[in-house]
Amino acid sequence: MPHIAVVGSGPSGVYTAQSLVQQGSVPDVRVDVLDRLPCPYGLVRYGVAPDHEKIKSLQNNLRTVLHEDRVRFLGGVEVGPALPPAKLLELYHAVVYCVGAAADRRLGVPGEELPGSWSATDFVAWYSAHPDARDDGFVRGVRTAVAIGVGNVAVDVTRMLARGAAELLPTDMPQAALDVLAASEVRDVYMVGRRGPSQARFTTKELRELATLPDTEVVVEEGELTLDPGYRDPVALPAAVRRNVEVLRSWAARPRRDAARRIHLRFFLRPVEIVEGGGRVAGVRFERTAPDGLGGVTGTGRHEEIGAQLVLRSVGYRGVPLEGLPFDPGSGTVPHLAGRVLRGGVVSPGEYVAGWIKRGPTGVIGTNRPCAKETVASLIEDAPAVVRKELAQDPLTGLLAAGVRPVEWDGWRAIERAETALGLTLGRGSVKIPDWAGLLDAARGASGA
Ligand SMILES: Cc1cc2nc3c(=O)[nH]c(=O)nc-3n(C[C@H](O)[C@H](O)[C@H](O)COP(=O)(O)OP(=O)(O)OC[C@H]3O[C@@H](n4cnc5c(N)ncnc54)[C@H](O)[C@@H]3O)c2cc1C
């Protein structure tokens, strides 16, 4: 009976499992979905913003796959030095790596290490209750925050900084983060891009949402927007970008209102230094840029400083190497041919990749579905050769012998129940458990293991 391991239970891992069991092209296939965390769903649980309930509810679709008879969720299993890829290949017929690309890119400017300067990833992990998150309080004592970058994640963190307690209460955000954000005195949030509005990667829906936040004013500067040739003459822009530009134009034309919080959208500013004051972040120094006529920007030598006590950089994600698996540091991905892992340029039998670690951190959740399908098509094509070997035992027996103590589906269900119970005690809906001990206690309490 073919037994495949999928490493990672984010969208790409779950879509891979779904393709494997649905296509019927690998008869009697069994799929183990391994994840280093005791909880499934990857960035759908630990990245998608808590106030985006509709997108979060995609977890229900992913759940039906992991709940399938032929699919087994094995949480708390980290592939790495203690359980290397070579060992997995002994235990399974094939292994599909869907480990994501959750490391953040650096700005490479002085002051980046100052207290108060964080990656958006750190902030997201904290409000999403990732058990590895560091709890810095982030917004304590902060009146002005700067998010560097104008992509989807920058919009998320900007919005979360501007949300009030009443809007956060119905989310599943962990209580400690909710308490801190509810007491936040942040008044101004700057979201700053080094290029122009016609090059920003947020969607019109995300952009418009910023103007729907209660008691929050979105501020744009007409003089800055008009630096962008695409803003001055949007006719040639793709429709989605043109819509963004039109939204910004309508905001620029509005009279300013008084509001408790302001979101400032700034463009053509490139960070050159995180400024220190009293041993921590006191602001960001930017160089004004200008379009270079080739679709990029060039420095102008003019500078501007924005005073701030919190800086969140959101300039992209990248994959991290997994020991024992090839890695291309240039692209931050695993080299592959239609999803087949390449070792030294040669296909490595039985090893595959899908999702962000295969194609880089781009696209929406749904993009991972065709990506996983392509990989599974390759695996199915290779199946006659790959599934030939006899497995000595159920791979789980081998994993246990290797010292692994997985959290299985019942354990995960127990975590969900514990989160519902926690929410009840707090007068809220389900509330996420933010630490390893709490998660494992909940999971193991269930199985009595
Ligand atoms: C902050 C943020 C917000 C986002 N919001 C949206 C949104 O609103 N809408 C949208 O469409 N897309 C959104 N995305 C994009 C979306 O989350 C990704 O497209 C998707 O999660 C990528 O799927 P993946 O399976 O490749 O990686 P991931 O979702 O990152 O899953 C990887 C999984 O692998 C596990 N893993 C990693 N290393 C190991 C290991 N060594 N051993 C075992 N397991 C391991 C991880 O624990 C994780 O569960 C967002 C992304 C981010 C970063």
Ligand as a Chemical Component Dictionary entry (heavy atoms), coordinates in Angstrom:
data_LIG
# 
_chem_comp.id                   LIG 
_chem_comp.type                 NON-POLYMER 
_chem_comp.pdbx_formal_charge   0 
_chem_comp.three_letter_code    LIG 
# 
loop_
_chem_comp_atom.comp_id 
_chem_comp_atom.atom_id 
_chem_comp_atom.alt_atom_id 
_chem_comp_atom.type_symbol 
_chem_comp_atom.charge 
_chem_comp_atom.model_Cartn_x 
_chem_comp_atom.model_Cartn_y 
_chem_comp_atom.model_Cartn_z 
_chem_comp_atom.pdbx_ordinal 
LIG C1  C1  C 0 0.987  37.236 7.409  1  
LIG C2  C2  C 0 0.366  36.567 6.219  2  
LIG C3  C3  C 0 -0.976 36.794 5.942  3  
LIG C4  C4  C 0 -1.566 36.175 4.825  4  
LIG N1  N1  N 0 -2.868 36.437 4.559  5  
LIG C5  C5  C 0 -3.435 35.886 3.471  6  
LIG C6  C6  C 0 -4.802 36.154 3.167  7  
LIG O1  O1  O 0 -5.485 36.894 3.901  8  
LIG N2  N2  N 0 -5.331 35.554 2.057  9  
LIG C7  C7  C 0 -4.598 34.731 1.241  10 
LIG O2  O2  O 0 -5.114 34.208 0.248  11 
LIG N3  N3  N 0 -3.293 34.455 1.516  12 
LIG C8  C8  C 0 -2.702 35.008 2.598  13 
LIG N4  N4  N 0 -1.396 34.745 2.868  14 
LIG C9  C9  C 0 -0.660 33.815 1.994  15 
LIG C10 C10 C 0 -0.934 32.345 2.389  16 
LIG O3  O3  O 0 -0.914 32.215 3.778  17 
LIG C11 C11 C 0 0.093  31.418 1.708  18 
LIG O4  O4  O 0 -0.166 31.436 0.312  19 
LIG C12 C12 C 0 0.046  29.981 2.176  20 
LIG O5  O5  O 0 -0.056 29.854 3.572  21 
LIG C13 C13 C 0 1.304  29.222 1.724  22 
LIG O6  O6  O 0 1.084  27.878 2.004  23 
LIG P1  P1  P 0 2.242  26.820 2.346  24 
LIG O7  O7  O 0 1.508  25.571 2.654  25 
LIG O8  O8  O 0 3.236  26.797 1.248  26 
LIG O9  O9  O 0 2.983  27.389 3.630  27 
LIG P2  P2  P 0 2.498  27.580 5.143  28 
LIG O10 O10 O 0 1.090  28.027 5.217  29 
LIG O11 O11 O 0 3.533  28.452 5.759  30 
LIG O12 O12 O 0 2.582  26.131 5.788  31 
LIG C14 C14 C 0 3.825  25.506 6.065  32 
LIG C15 C15 C 0 3.646  24.525 7.191  33 
LIG O13 O13 O 0 4.848  23.743 7.281  34 
LIG C16 C16 C 0 5.170  23.549 8.642  35 
LIG N5  N5  N 0 6.611  23.305 8.731  36 
LIG C17 C17 C 0 7.605  24.164 8.457  37 
LIG N6  N6  N 0 8.795  23.590 8.642  38 
LIG C18 C18 C 0 8.561  22.312 9.038  39 
LIG C19 C19 C 0 9.414  21.222 9.407  40 
LIG N7  N7  N 0 10.745 21.319 9.361  41 
LIG N8  N8  N 0 8.839  20.065 9.802  42 
LIG C20 C20 C 0 7.468  19.941 9.846  43 
LIG N9  N9  N 0 6.636  20.976 9.512  44 
LIG C21 C21 C 0 7.174  22.137 9.112  45 
LIG C22 C22 C 0 4.743  24.843 9.307  46 
LIG O14 O14 O 0 4.536  24.678 10.709 47 
LIG C23 C23 C 0 3.457  25.169 8.548  48 
LIG O15 O15 O 0 2.318  24.615 9.208  49 
LIG C24 C24 C 0 -0.788 35.346 3.970  50 
LIG C25 C25 C 0 0.563  35.117 4.275  51 
LIG C26 C26 C 0 1.134  35.729 5.373  52 
LIG C27 C27 C 0 2.585  35.501 5.656  53 
# 
loop_
_chem_comp_bond.comp_id 
_chem_comp_bond.atom_id_1 
_chem_comp_bond.atom_id_2 
_chem_comp_bond.value_order 
_chem_comp_bond.pdbx_ordinal 
LIG C1  C2  SING 1  
LIG C2  C3  SING 2  
LIG C2  C26 DOUB 3  
LIG C3  C4  DOUB 4  
LIG C4  N1  SING 5  
LIG C4  C24 SING 6  
LIG N1  C5  DOUB 7  
LIG C5  C6  SING 8  
LIG C5  C8  SING 9  
LIG C6  O1  DOUB 10 
LIG C6  N2  SING 11 
LIG N2  C7  SING 12 
LIG C7  O2  DOUB 13 
LIG C7  N3  SING 14 
LIG N3  C8  DOUB 15 
LIG C8  N4  SING 16 
LIG N4  C9  SING 17 
LIG N4  C24 SING 18 
LIG C9  C10 SING 19 
LIG C10 O3  SING 20 
LIG C10 C11 SING 21 
LIG C11 O4  SING 22 
LIG C11 C12 SING 23 
LIG C12 O5  SING 24 
LIG C12 C13 SING 25 
LIG C13 O6  SING 26 
LIG O6  P1  SING 27 
LIG P1  O7  DOUB 28 
LIG P1  O8  SING 29 
LIG P1  O9  SING 30 
LIG O9  P2  SING 31 
LIG P2  O10 DOUB 32 
LIG P2  O11 SING 33 
LIG P2  O12 SING 34 
LIG O12 C14 SING 35 
LIG C14 C15 SING 36 
LIG C15 O13 SING 37 
LIG C15 C23 SING 38 
LIG O13 C16 SING 39 
LIG C16 N5  SING 40 
LIG C16 C22 SING 41 
LIG N5  C17 SING 42 
LIG N5  C21 SING 43 
LIG C17 N6  DOUB 44 
LIG N6  C18 SING 45 
LIG C18 C19 SING 46 
LIG C18 C21 DOUB 47 
LIG C19 N7  SING 48 
LIG C19 N8  DOUB 49 
LIG N8  C20 SING 50 
LIG C20 N9  DOUB 51 
LIG N9  C21 SING 52 
LIG C22 O14 SING 53 
LIG C22 C23 SING 54 
LIG C23 O15 SING 55 
LIG C24 C25 DOUB 56 
LIG C25 C26 SING 57 
LIG C26 C27 SING 58 
# 
